[in-house]
Structures are given as C-alpha cells and as structure tokens.
Amino acid sequence: MDCFQRLEALVDSAGVDSIDEANALLRRFHGRSQEVTAAIDEFMLDFKTLVFIVETAGEGFQKSLRKLARARLSKLRHMVNVTA
C-alpha cells in the first residue's frame, strides 16, 4: 500500500492515533517546496478537525469533513507527483 492509499484509509478510519501516523507518512514530503508544505499543512488541519469531530460530535459533519480531507489529499498527491 503506498503512502497516499494509507492516508486515504486513515481518512476513512479517522481516530486519534491516525494523526501521528499521517504526520509520519507526510514527513518525507516536507521541504520539497513551499506549496507542498502548505498543502500538507492544509490537509493536516482538515484531518485533525475530522478526527476531533469523529471523536467528540458524532456523525453530523463527518461526511463533509471526509470529503474535504480527501480533496486536500488529492491536491497534495497531485503536487507531489508533479514535483517528483
């Protein structure tokens, strides 16, 4: 399973332990460019928000937050593949 497939799986499961794993998976891409670093930060902010909602608020916002996190991840994947 590649890095982005694993990140997609983390978006689907979105638990507290997922944050550390996502950070570890994305660490290899930090510093490639300011744009990639900004995309990582945007994804992680949305992902952390998703985890918070999953852990505290139930199902109300989960679908839209997962969609947003997947969109950010897709953008990041594209950026990494273009700069690779």
Contacts in CASP RR format, 6 or more apart in sequence:
PFRMAT RR
TARGET T0000
AUTHOR 0000-0000-0000
METHOD contacts of the structure
MODEL  1
MDCFQRLEALVDSAGVDSIDEANALLRRFHGRSQEVTAAIDEFMLDFKTL
VFIVETAGEGFQKSLRKLARARLSKLRHMVNVTA
1 9 0 8 1.000
3 25 0 8 1.000
3 26 0 8 1.000
3 28 0 8 1.000
4 73 0 8 1.000
4 77 0 8 1.000
6 21 0 8 1.000
6 25 0 8 1.000
7 22 0 8 1.000
7 25 0 8 1.000
7 26 0 8 1.000
7 73 0 8 1.000
8 70 0 8 1.000
8 73 0 8 1.000
10 18 0 8 1.000
10 21 0 8 1.000
10 22 0 8 1.000
10 47 0 8 1.000
11 47 0 8 1.000
11 50 0 8 1.000
11 66 0 8 1.000
11 69 0 8 1.000
11 70 0 8 1.000
11 73 0 8 1.000
12 66 0 8 1.000
14 47 0 8 1.000
14 50 0 8 1.000
14 51 0 8 1.000
14 54 0 8 1.000
14 62 0 8 1.000
14 66 0 8 1.000
15 51 0 8 1.000
15 54 0 8 1.000
15 55 0 8 1.000
16 51 0 8 1.000
16 55 0 8 1.000
18 47 0 8 1.000
18 51 0 8 1.000
19 44 0 8 1.000
19 47 0 8 1.000
19 48 0 8 1.000
19 51 0 8 1.000
22 44 0 8 1.000
22 47 0 8 1.000
23 44 0 8 1.000
26 40 0 8 1.000
26 43 0 8 1.000
26 44 0 8 1.000
26 76 0 8 1.000
29 36 0 8 1.000
29 40 0 8 1.000
29 76 0 8 1.000
29 80 0 8 1.000
30 36 0 8 1.000
30 37 0 8 1.000
30 40 0 8 1.000
31 37 0 8 1.000
32 80 0 8 1.000
32 83 0 8 1.000
33 79 0 8 1.000
33 83 0 8 1.000
35 79 0 8 1.000
36 76 0 8 1.000
36 79 0 8 1.000
36 80 0 8 1.000
36 83 0 8 1.000
39 72 0 8 1.000
39 75 0 8 1.000
39 76 0 8 1.000
39 79 0 8 1.000
40 76 0 8 1.000
42 72 0 8 1.000
42 75 0 8 1.000
43 69 0 8 1.000
43 72 0 8 1.000
43 73 0 8 1.000
43 75 0 8 1.000
43 76 0 8 1.000
46 65 0 8 1.000
46 68 0 8 1.000
46 69 0 8 1.000
46 72 0 8 1.000
47 69 0 8 1.000
47 72 0 8 1.000
49 65 0 8 1.000
50 62 0 8 1.000
50 65 0 8 1.000
50 66 0 8 1.000
50 68 0 8 1.000
50 69 0 8 1.000
53 60 0 8 1.000
53 61 0 8 1.000
53 62 0 8 1.000
53 65 0 8 1.000
54 62 0 8 1.000
END
